[in-house]
Every structure is written in structure tokens, then in C-alpha cells.
Amino acid sequence: MRQESRYLIYKTSRDWTVNQRKRSEVLIEKNPLLKEVHQLKVEFRNIYKNTLKTNAESFNAKIKNFKTNLKGVIETKFFFLT
């Protein structure tokens, strides 16, 4: 059962094949804890994705602010190290 339930943990449910969906229903019936594990994994991935997205947006805003502040600076090669 452990081998068969492996995809429940490392794949997202939208990436499951039809056969894997059917098997997941059977496995969850036999072991309801698998459903909870899968839901916790989904929640964790969503938190992780949102954190990465927030960090990337923050970094992009800092770059945009930095570029805005460079207007009027003559020697941009010094700042961009090109």
C-alpha cells in the first residue's frame, strides 16, 4: 500500500491520471489518514508558493524603486556593474 500511495504525497491531485484518481479513492477508504496527509501537503504547498510570490514581488518592487532613484544619475555603469 505504501508504494501505491506515494503519488498521493508528491503529486498534486490535478496531475493525477484517471487510474491514480480511482486508486486514491480506494486507498483513502482503507486509510482515511491519507486524505488528511494529502490536504496538509496541499496547504503547505500553497503557503510556500504564496511566500515565494510575495518575496519575488517585494524584490521586484525594490528593483523598480532603485531604478526610479537612478534617474538623473550619470554613471549607471557603476550601479549596474556592466
C-alpha positions as CSV (number, residue, x, y, z in Angstrom):
1,M,0.0,0.0,0.0
2,R,2.9,2.4,0.7
3,Q,4.2,2.1,-2.9
4,E,0.7,2.8,-4.3
5,S,0.0,5.8,-2.1
6,R,3.3,7.5,-2.9
7,Y,1.8,9.7,-5.7
8,L,-0.8,11.0,-3.3
9,I,2.0,12.8,-1.4
10,Y,4.3,14.0,-4.1
11,K,1.9,14.9,-7.0
12,T,-0.9,17.4,-6.9
13,S,-4.3,16.0,-7.4
14,R,-4.8,17.8,-10.7
15,D,-1.7,15.9,-12.1
16,W,-3.1,12.5,-11.2
17,T,-4.1,10.2,-14.0
18,V,-7.6,8.7,-14.1
19,N,-6.2,5.4,-12.8
20,Q,-4.4,7.3,-9.9
21,R,-7.7,9.1,-9.0
22,K,-9.5,5.8,-8.8
23,R,-6.7,4.2,-6.7
24,S,-6.6,7.2,-4.4
25,E,-10.3,6.8,-3.6
26,V,-9.8,3.2,-2.7
27,L,-6.7,4.0,-0.6
28,I,-8.4,6.8,1.2
29,E,-11.3,4.5,2.0
30,K,-8.8,2.0,3.5
31,N,-6.7,4.6,5.3
32,P,-8.5,7.9,6.0
33,L,-5.3,9.4,7.3
34,L,-4.0,9.6,3.8
35,K,-6.7,12.2,2.9
36,E,-5.5,14.3,5.8
37,V,-1.9,14.0,4.8
38,H,-2.8,15.0,1.3
39,Q,-4.7,18.0,2.4
40,L,-1.9,19.2,4.7
41,K,0.5,18.8,1.8
42,V,-1.7,21.0,-0.4
43,E,-2.0,23.6,2.3
44,F,1.8,23.6,2.9
45,R,2.5,24.0,-0.9
46,N,0.1,26.9,-1.1
47,I,1.7,28.7,1.9
48,Y,5.2,28.1,0.3
49,K,4.0,29.3,-3.1
50,N,2.5,32.4,-1.6
51,T,5.6,33.2,0.4
52,L,7.8,32.8,-2.7
53,K,5.4,35.0,-4.7
54,T,5.4,37.7,-2.0
55,N,9.2,37.7,-1.8
56,A,9.5,37.9,-5.6
57,E,7.1,40.8,-5.8
58,S,8.9,42.6,-2.9
59,F,12.2,42.2,-4.7
60,N,10.8,43.5,-8.0
61,A,9.4,46.5,-6.2
62,K,12.8,47.2,-4.7
63,I,14.5,47.0,-8.1
64,K,11.8,49.3,-9.6
65,N,12.4,51.8,-6.7
66,F,16.2,51.5,-7.2
67,K,15.8,52.2,-11.0
68,T,13.5,55.2,-10.2
69,N,16.0,56.6,-7.9
70,L,18.7,56.3,-10.6
71,K,17.0,58.8,-12.8
72,G,19.5,61.7,-13.3
73,V,22.5,59.6,-12.3
74,I,25.1,59.9,-14.9
75,E,27.3,56.9,-14.3
76,T,24.8,54.0,-14.3
77,K,27.6,51.5,-15.3
78,F,28.9,51.8,-11.8
79,F,25.5,50.9,-10.3
80,F,24.7,48.0,-12.7
81,L,28.2,46.6,-12.8
82,T,28.1,46.2,-16.6
